[in-house]
Amino acid sequence: MVENSHIINISSVLGTTGMPGATNYVASKGGVEAFTRSLALEVIRDKIFVNAIALGYFETGLGLKLTDKIKNMVLERIPLKKFGDPEEIGAIVNYIISSRYLVGQVLHLNGGFRI
């Protein structure tokens, strides 16, 4: 990688909040967040910026495949009472790659699911 490159890892809000029945998934996302912080410390000397985005529920991918029961349970936990628009993900990626001071952070994009 060249100077001023960015690595953006993708995590999940569940990596912080936990979820019954999803222990393996939650543990892997917690690992992604720890990996992000550690790698950031290793490569920032080369001006490679490492950060992560912990996503909540969005109107794409698995968010579209949830049963109505599960979707309603999730919506009860989101203060905005809606799933996110996928364009929000692109916007936060653009923010991260425009920064030259954001290092080793996990940015949460989840509509308030985790406050």
Chimera marker file (.cmm) of the C-alpha trace (Angstrom):
<marker_set name="trace">
<marker id="1" x="0.000" y="0.000" z="0.000" r="1" g="1" b="0" radius="0.5"/>
<marker id="2" x="1.098" y="3.532" z="-0.637" r="1" g="1" b="0" radius="0.5"/>
<marker id="3" x="1.245" y="6.499" z="1.682" r="1" g="1" b="0" radius="0.5"/>
<marker id="4" x="-2.171" y="7.972" z="2.594" r="1" g="1" b="0" radius="0.5"/>
<marker id="5" x="-3.982" y="4.707" z="1.791" r="1" g="1" b="0" radius="0.5"/>
<marker id="6" x="-6.989" y="3.662" z="3.820" r="1" g="1" b="0" radius="0.5"/>
<marker id="7" x="-8.137" y="0.303" z="5.098" r="1" g="1" b="0" radius="0.5"/>
<marker id="8" x="-11.773" y="0.242" z="6.167" r="1" g="1" b="0" radius="0.5"/>
<marker id="9" x="-12.888" y="-2.883" z="7.980" r="1" g="1" b="0" radius="0.5"/>
<marker id="10" x="-16.569" y="-3.717" z="8.296" r="1" g="1" b="0" radius="0.5"/>
<marker id="11" x="-17.953" y="-4.702" z="11.671" r="1" g="1" b="0" radius="0.5"/>
<marker id="12" x="-21.432" y="-4.802" z="13.153" r="1" g="1" b="0" radius="0.5"/>
<marker id="13" x="-23.294" y="-3.103" z="15.944" r="1" g="1" b="0" radius="0.5"/>
<marker id="14" x="-23.732" y="-6.615" z="17.326" r="1" g="1" b="0" radius="0.5"/>
<marker id="15" x="-19.989" y="-6.773" z="17.966" r="1" g="1" b="0" radius="0.5"/>
<marker id="16" x="-20.614" y="-4.308" z="20.787" r="1" g="1" b="0" radius="0.5"/>
<marker id="17" x="-24.138" y="-5.167" z="21.934" r="1" g="1" b="0" radius="0.5"/>
<marker id="18" x="-24.116" y="-8.956" z="21.596" r="1" g="1" b="0" radius="0.5"/>
<marker id="19" x="-27.020" y="-11.082" z="20.375" r="1" g="1" b="0" radius="0.5"/>
<marker id="20" x="-28.343" y="-14.380" z="21.711" r="1" g="1" b="0" radius="0.5"/>
<marker id="21" x="-27.914" y="-17.153" z="19.172" r="1" g="1" b="0" radius="0.5"/>
<marker id="22" x="-25.221" y="-15.291" z="17.252" r="1" g="1" b="0" radius="0.5"/>
<marker id="23" x="-22.215" y="-15.773" z="19.512" r="1" g="1" b="0" radius="0.5"/>
<marker id="24" x="-19.845" y="-16.809" z="16.731" r="1" g="1" b="0" radius="0.5"/>
<marker id="25" x="-20.844" y="-13.808" z="14.564" r="1" g="1" b="0" radius="0.5"/>
<marker id="26" x="-20.601" y="-11.380" z="17.489" r="1" g="1" b="0" radius="0.5"/>
<marker id="27" x="-17.188" y="-12.721" z="18.498" r="1" g="1" b="0" radius="0.5"/>
<marker id="28" x="-15.876" y="-12.359" z="14.955" r="1" g="1" b="0" radius="0.5"/>
<marker id="29" x="-17.006" y="-8.717" z="14.794" r="1" g="1" b="0" radius="0.5"/>
<marker id="30" x="-15.392" y="-7.983" z="18.153" r="1" g="1" b="0" radius="0.5"/>
<marker id="31" x="-12.223" y="-9.457" z="16.663" r="1" g="1" b="0" radius="0.5"/>
<marker id="32" x="-12.500" y="-7.198" z="13.615" r="1" g="1" b="0" radius="0.5"/>
<marker id="33" x="-12.644" y="-4.176" z="15.909" r="1" g="1" b="0" radius="0.5"/>
<marker id="34" x="-9.601" y="-5.267" z="17.947" r="1" g="1" b="0" radius="0.5"/>
<marker id="35" x="-7.759" y="-6.078" z="14.700" r="1" g="1" b="0" radius="0.5"/>
<marker id="36" x="-8.573" y="-2.584" z="13.410" r="1" g="1" b="0" radius="0.5"/>
<marker id="37" x="-7.068" y="-0.866" z="16.445" r="1" g="1" b="0" radius="0.5"/>
<marker id="38" x="-3.950" y="-3.031" z="16.488" r="1" g="1" b="0" radius="0.5"/>
<marker id="39" x="-3.269" y="-2.828" z="12.753" r="1" g="1" b="0" radius="0.5"/>
<marker id="40" x="-3.770" y="0.940" z="12.871" r="1" g="1" b="0" radius="0.5"/>
<marker id="41" x="-0.965" y="1.201" z="15.421" r="1" g="1" b="0" radius="0.5"/>
<marker id="42" x="1.300" y="-0.942" z="13.240" r="1" g="1" b="0" radius="0.5"/>
<marker id="43" x="0.886" y="0.821" z="9.909" r="1" g="1" b="0" radius="0.5"/>
<marker id="44" x="0.205" y="4.473" z="10.722" r="1" g="1" b="0" radius="0.5"/>
<marker id="45" x="3.982" y="5.051" z="10.656" r="1" g="1" b="0" radius="0.5"/>
<marker id="46" x="3.694" y="4.379" z="6.919" r="1" g="1" b="0" radius="0.5"/>
<marker id="47" x="0.758" y="6.811" z="6.708" r="1" g="1" b="0" radius="0.5"/>
<marker id="48" x="-1.731" y="3.988" z="6.126" r="1" g="1" b="0" radius="0.5"/>
<marker id="49" x="-4.967" y="4.763" z="7.913" r="1" g="1" b="0" radius="0.5"/>
<marker id="50" x="-6.992" y="1.887" z="9.366" r="1" g="1" b="0" radius="0.5"/>
<marker id="51" x="-10.522" y="2.350" z="10.667" r="1" g="1" b="0" radius="0.5"/>
<marker id="52" x="-13.737" y="0.359" z="10.800" r="1" g="1" b="0" radius="0.5"/>
<marker id="53" x="-17.446" y="0.899" z="10.388" r="1" g="1" b="0" radius="0.5"/>
<marker id="54" x="-19.796" y="-0.986" z="12.698" r="1" g="1" b="0" radius="0.5"/>
<marker id="55" x="-23.013" y="-1.201" z="10.738" r="1" g="1" b="0" radius="0.5"/>
<marker id="56" x="-26.507" y="-1.557" z="12.077" r="1" g="1" b="0" radius="0.5"/>
<marker id="57" x="-29.452" y="-2.756" z="10.017" r="1" g="1" b="0" radius="0.5"/>
<marker id="58" x="-29.861" y="-1.537" z="6.449" r="1" g="1" b="0" radius="0.5"/>
<marker id="59" x="-32.341" y="-1.866" z="3.600" r="1" g="1" b="0" radius="0.5"/>
<marker id="60" x="-30.007" y="-4.202" z="1.744" r="1" g="1" b="0" radius="0.5"/>
<marker id="61" x="-28.544" y="-7.696" z="1.988" r="1" g="1" b="0" radius="0.5"/>
<marker id="62" x="-29.622" y="-9.604" z="5.071" r="1" g="1" b="0" radius="0.5"/>
<marker id="63" x="-31.739" y="-6.655" z="6.187" r="1" g="1" b="0" radius="0.5"/>
<marker id="64" x="-34.129" y="-7.490" z="3.360" r="1" g="1" b="0" radius="0.5"/>
<marker id="65" x="-34.287" y="-11.181" z="4.291" r="1" g="1" b="0" radius="0.5"/>
<marker id="66" x="-35.367" y="-10.866" z="7.927" r="1" g="1" b="0" radius="0.5"/>
<marker id="67" x="-38.747" y="-12.244" z="8.895" r="1" g="1" b="0" radius="0.5"/>
<marker id="68" x="-41.367" y="-9.659" z="9.837" r="1" g="1" b="0" radius="0.5"/>
<marker id="69" x="-41.151" y="-10.801" z="13.460" r="1" g="1" b="0" radius="0.5"/>
<marker id="70" x="-37.389" y="-10.276" z="13.658" r="1" g="1" b="0" radius="0.5"/>
<marker id="71" x="-37.556" y="-7.032" z="11.699" r="1" g="1" b="0" radius="0.5"/>
<marker id="72" x="-40.155" y="-5.637" z="14.116" r="1" g="1" b="0" radius="0.5"/>
<marker id="73" x="-38.037" y="-6.681" z="17.115" r="1" g="1" b="0" radius="0.5"/>
<marker id="74" x="-35.030" y="-4.889" z="15.636" r="1" g="1" b="0" radius="0.5"/>
<marker id="75" x="-37.038" y="-1.767" z="14.792" r="1" g="1" b="0" radius="0.5"/>
<marker id="76" x="-38.135" y="-1.536" z="18.436" r="1" g="1" b="0" radius="0.5"/>
<marker id="77" x="-34.463" y="-1.109" z="19.409" r="1" g="1" b="0" radius="0.5"/>
<marker id="78" x="-33.725" y="1.580" z="16.808" r="1" g="1" b="0" radius="0.5"/>
<marker id="79" x="-34.758" y="5.059" z="18.007" r="1" g="1" b="0" radius="0.5"/>
<marker id="80" x="-35.255" y="6.181" z="14.390" r="1" g="1" b="0" radius="0.5"/>
<marker id="81" x="-37.641" y="3.210" z="13.861" r="1" g="1" b="0" radius="0.5"/>
<marker id="82" x="-36.241" y="2.463" z="10.422" r="1" g="1" b="0" radius="0.5"/>
<marker id="83" x="-33.445" y="0.585" z="8.735" r="1" g="1" b="0" radius="0.5"/>
<marker id="84" x="-30.654" y="2.616" z="7.194" r="1" g="1" b="0" radius="0.5"/>
<marker id="85" x="-30.351" y="3.662" z="3.585" r="1" g="1" b="0" radius="0.5"/>
<marker id="86" x="-27.322" y="1.995" z="1.933" r="1" g="1" b="0" radius="0.5"/>
<marker id="87" x="-26.215" y="5.410" z="0.656" r="1" g="1" b="0" radius="0.5"/>
<marker id="88" x="-25.316" y="6.287" z="4.257" r="1" g="1" b="0" radius="0.5"/>
<marker id="89" x="-22.573" y="3.653" z="4.099" r="1" g="1" b="0" radius="0.5"/>
<marker id="90" x="-21.041" y="5.307" z="1.053" r="1" g="1" b="0" radius="0.5"/>
<marker id="91" x="-21.172" y="8.677" z="2.787" r="1" g="1" b="0" radius="0.5"/>
<marker id="92" x="-19.295" y="7.456" z="5.851" r="1" g="1" b="0" radius="0.5"/>
<marker id="93" x="-16.701" y="5.730" z="3.650" r="1" g="1" b="0" radius="0.5"/>
<marker id="94" x="-16.151" y="9.043" z="1.840" r="1" g="1" b="0" radius="0.5"/>
<marker id="95" x="-15.761" y="10.801" z="5.190" r="1" g="1" b="0" radius="0.5"/>
<marker id="96" x="-13.189" y="8.275" z="6.387" r="1" g="1" b="0" radius="0.5"/>
<marker id="97" x="-11.068" y="8.429" z="3.245" r="1" g="1" b="0" radius="0.5"/>
<marker id="98" x="-11.104" y="12.230" z="3.293" r="1" g="1" b="0" radius="0.5"/>
<marker id="99" x="-9.631" y="12.319" z="6.803" r="1" g="1" b="0" radius="0.5"/>
<marker id="100" x="-5.934" y="12.486" z="7.589" r="1" g="1" b="0" radius="0.5"/>
<marker id="101" x="-6.466" y="12.400" z="11.370" r="1" g="1" b="0" radius="0.5"/>
<marker id="102" x="-8.873" y="9.512" z="11.907" r="1" g="1" b="0" radius="0.5"/>
<marker id="103" x="-6.842" y="6.486" z="13.014" r="1" g="1" b="0" radius="0.5"/>
<marker id="104" x="-7.876" y="3.188" z="14.610" r="1" g="1" b="0" radius="0.5"/>
<marker id="105" x="-11.486" y="4.138" z="15.180" r="1" g="1" b="0" radius="0.5"/>
<marker id="106" x="-14.698" y="2.159" z="14.928" r="1" g="1" b="0" radius="0.5"/>
<marker id="107" x="-17.466" y="4.425" z="13.655" r="1" g="1" b="0" radius="0.5"/>
<marker id="108" x="-20.976" y="3.243" z="14.473" r="1" g="1" b="0" radius="0.5"/>
<marker id="109" x="-23.682" y="3.714" z="11.877" r="1" g="1" b="0" radius="0.5"/>
<marker id="110" x="-26.830" y="2.220" z="13.322" r="1" g="1" b="0" radius="0.5"/>
<marker id="111" x="-29.655" y="4.735" z="13.727" r="1" g="1" b="0" radius="0.5"/>
<marker id="112" x="-29.195" y="4.713" z="17.503" r="1" g="1" b="0" radius="0.5"/>
<marker id="113" x="-29.410" y="0.929" z="17.964" r="1" g="1" b="0" radius="0.5"/>
<marker id="114" x="-26.352" y="1.385" z="20.179" r="1" g="1" b="0" radius="0.5"/>
<marker id="115" x="-26.055" y="4.680" z="22.032" r="1" g="1" b="0" radius="0.5"/>
<link id1="1" id2="2" r="1" g="1" b="0" radius="0.2"/>
<link id1="2" id2="3" r="1" g="1" b="0" radius="0.2"/>
<link id1="3" id2="4" r="1" g="1" b="0" radius="0.2"/>
<link id1="4" id2="5" r="1" g="1" b="0" radius="0.2"/>
<link id1="5" id2="6" r="1" g="1" b="0" radius="0.2"/>
<link id1="6" id2="7" r="1" g="1" b="0" radius="0.2"/>
<link id1="7" id2="8" r="1" g="1" b="0" radius="0.2"/>
<link id1="8" id2="9" r="1" g="1" b="0" radius="0.2"/>
<link id1="9" id2="10" r="1" g="1" b="0" radius="0.2"/>
<link id1="10" id2="11" r="1" g="1" b="0" radius="0.2"/>
<link id1="11" id2="12" r="1" g="1" b="0" radius="0.2"/>
<link id1="12" id2="13" r="1" g="1" b="0" radius="0.2"/>
<link id1="13" id2="14" r="1" g="1" b="0" radius="0.2"/>
<link id1="14" id2="15" r="1" g="1" b="0" radius="0.2"/>
<link id1="15" id2="16" r="1" g="1" b="0" radius="0.2"/>
<link id1="16" id2="17" r="1" g="1" b="0" radius="0.2"/>
<link id1="17" id2="18" r="1" g="1" b="0" radius="0.2"/>
<link id1="18" id2="19" r="1" g="1" b="0" radius="0.2"/>
<link id1="19" id2="20" r="1" g="1" b="0" radius="0.2"/>
<link id1="20" id2="21" r="1" g="1" b="0" radius="0.2"/>
<link id1="21" id2="22" r="1" g="1" b="0" radius="0.2"/>
<link id1="22" id2="23" r="1" g="1" b="0" radius="0.2"/>
<link id1="23" id2="24" r="1" g="1" b="0" radius="0.2"/>
<link id1="24" id2="25" r="1" g="1" b="0" radius="0.2"/>
<link id1="25" id2="26" r="1" g="1" b="0" radius="0.2"/>
<link id1="26" id2="27" r="1" g="1" b="0" radius="0.2"/>
<link id1="27" id2="28" r="1" g="1" b="0" radius="0.2"/>
<link id1="28" id2="29" r="1" g="1" b="0" radius="0.2"/>
<link id1="29" id2="30" r="1" g="1" b="0" radius="0.2"/>
<link id1="30" id2="31" r="1" g="1" b="0" radius="0.2"/>
<link id1="31" id2="32" r="1" g="1" b="0" radius="0.2"/>
<link id1="32" id2="33" r="1" g="1" b="0" radius="0.2"/>
<link id1="33" id2="34" r="1" g="1" b="0" radius="0.2"/>
<link id1="34" id2="35" r="1" g="1" b="0" radius="0.2"/>
<link id1="35" id2="36" r="1" g="1" b="0" radius="0.2"/>
<link id1="36" id2="37" r="1" g="1" b="0" radius="0.2"/>
<link id1="37" id2="38" r="1" g="1" b="0" radius="0.2"/>
<link id1="38" id2="39" r="1" g="1" b="0" radius="0.2"/>
<link id1="39" id2="40" r="1" g="1" b="0" radius="0.2"/>
<link id1="40" id2="41" r="1" g="1" b="0" radius="0.2"/>
<link id1="41" id2="42" r="1" g="1" b="0" radius="0.2"/>
<link id1="42" id2="43" r="1" g="1" b="0" radius="0.2"/>
<link id1="43" id2="44" r="1" g="1" b="0" radius="0.2"/>
<link id1="44" id2="45" r="1" g="1" b="0" radius="0.2"/>
<link id1="45" id2="46" r="1" g="1" b="0" radius="0.2"/>
<link id1="46" id2="47" r="1" g="1" b="0" radius="0.2"/>
<link id1="47" id2="48" r="1" g="1" b="0" radius="0.2"/>
<link id1="48" id2="49" r="1" g="1" b="0" radius="0.2"/>
<link id1="49" id2="50" r="1" g="1" b="0" radius="0.2"/>
<link id1="50" id2="51" r="1" g="1" b="0" radius="0.2"/>
<link id1="51" id2="52" r="1" g="1" b="0" radius="0.2"/>
<link id1="52" id2="53" r="1" g="1" b="0" radius="0.2"/>
<link id1="53" id2="54" r="1" g="1" b="0" radius="0.2"/>
<link id1="54" id2="55" r="1" g="1" b="0" radius="0.2"/>
<link id1="55" id2="56" r="1" g="1" b="0" radius="0.2"/>
<link id1="56" id2="57" r="1" g="1" b="0" radius="0.2"/>
<link id1="57" id2="58" r="1" g="1" b="0" radius="0.2"/>
<link id1="58" id2="59" r="1" g="1" b="0" radius="0.2"/>
<link id1="59" id2="60" r="1" g="1" b="0" radius="0.2"/>
<link id1="60" id2="61" r="1" g="1" b="0" radius="0.2"/>
<link id1="61" id2="62" r="1" g="1" b="0" radius="0.2"/>
<link id1="62" id2="63" r="1" g="1" b="0" radius="0.2"/>
<link id1="63" id2="64" r="1" g="1" b="0" radius="0.2"/>
<link id1="64" id2="65" r="1" g="1" b="0" radius="0.2"/>
<link id1="65" id2="66" r="1" g="1" b="0" radius="0.2"/>
<link id1="66" id2="67" r="1" g="1" b="0" radius="0.2"/>
<link id1="67" id2="68" r="1" g="1" b="0" radius="0.2"/>
<link id1="68" id2="69" r="1" g="1" b="0" radius="0.2"/>
<link id1="69" id2="70" r="1" g="1" b="0" radius="0.2"/>
<link id1="70" id2="71" r="1" g="1" b="0" radius="0.2"/>
<link id1="71" id2="72" r="1" g="1" b="0" radius="0.2"/>
<link id1="72" id2="73" r="1" g="1" b="0" radius="0.2"/>
<link id1="73" id2="74" r="1" g="1" b="0" radius="0.2"/>
<link id1="74" id2="75" r="1" g="1" b="0" radius="0.2"/>
<link id1="75" id2="76" r="1" g="1" b="0" radius="0.2"/>
<link id1="76" id2="77" r="1" g="1" b="0" radius="0.2"/>
<link id1="77" id2="78" r="1" g="1" b="0" radius="0.2"/>
<link id1="78" id2="79" r="1" g="1" b="0" radius="0.2"/>
<link id1="79" id2="80" r="1" g="1" b="0" radius="0.2"/>
<link id1="80" id2="81" r="1" g="1" b="0" radius="0.2"/>
<link id1="81" id2="82" r="1" g="1" b="0" radius="0.2"/>
<link id1="82" id2="83" r="1" g="1" b="0" radius="0.2"/>
<link id1="83" id2="84" r="1" g="1" b="0" radius="0.2"/>
<link id1="84" id2="85" r="1" g="1" b="0" radius="0.2"/>
<link id1="85" id2="86" r="1" g="1" b="0" radius="0.2"/>
<link id1="86" id2="87" r="1" g="1" b="0" radius="0.2"/>
<link id1="87" id2="88" r="1" g="1" b="0" radius="0.2"/>
<link id1="88" id2="89" r="1" g="1" b="0" radius="0.2"/>
<link id1="89" id2="90" r="1" g="1" b="0" radius="0.2"/>
<link id1="90" id2="91" r="1" g="1" b="0" radius="0.2"/>
<link id1="91" id2="92" r="1" g="1" b="0" radius="0.2"/>
<link id1="92" id2="93" r="1" g="1" b="0" radius="0.2"/>
<link id1="93" id2="94" r="1" g="1" b="0" radius="0.2"/>
<link id1="94" id2="95" r="1" g="1" b="0" radius="0.2"/>
<link id1="95" id2="96" r="1" g="1" b="0" radius="0.2"/>
<link id1="96" id2="97" r="1" g="1" b="0" radius="0.2"/>
<link id1="97" id2="98" r="1" g="1" b="0" radius="0.2"/>
<link id1="98" id2="99" r="1" g="1" b="0" radius="0.2"/>
<link id1="99" id2="100" r="1" g="1" b="0" radius="0.2"/>
<link id1="100" id2="101" r="1" g="1" b="0" radius="0.2"/>
<link id1="101" id2="102" r="1" g="1" b="0" radius="0.2"/>
<link id1="102" id2="103" r="1" g="1" b="0" radius="0.2"/>
<link id1="103" id2="104" r="1" g="1" b="0" radius="0.2"/>
<link id1="104" id2="105" r="1" g="1" b="0" radius="0.2"/>
<link id1="105" id2="106" r="1" g="1" b="0" radius="0.2"/>
<link id1="106" id2="107" r="1" g="1" b="0" radius="0.2"/>
<link id1="107" id2="108" r="1" g="1" b="0" radius="0.2"/>
<link id1="108" id2="109" r="1" g="1" b="0" radius="0.2"/>
<link id1="109" id2="110" r="1" g="1" b="0" radius="0.2"/>
<link id1="110" id2="111" r="1" g="1" b="0" radius="0.2"/>
<link id1="111" id2="112" r="1" g="1" b="0" radius="0.2"/>
<link id1="112" id2="113" r="1" g="1" b="0" radius="0.2"/>
<link id1="113" id2="114" r="1" g="1" b="0" radius="0.2"/>
<link id1="114" id2="115" r="1" g="1" b="0" radius="0.2"/>
</marker_set>
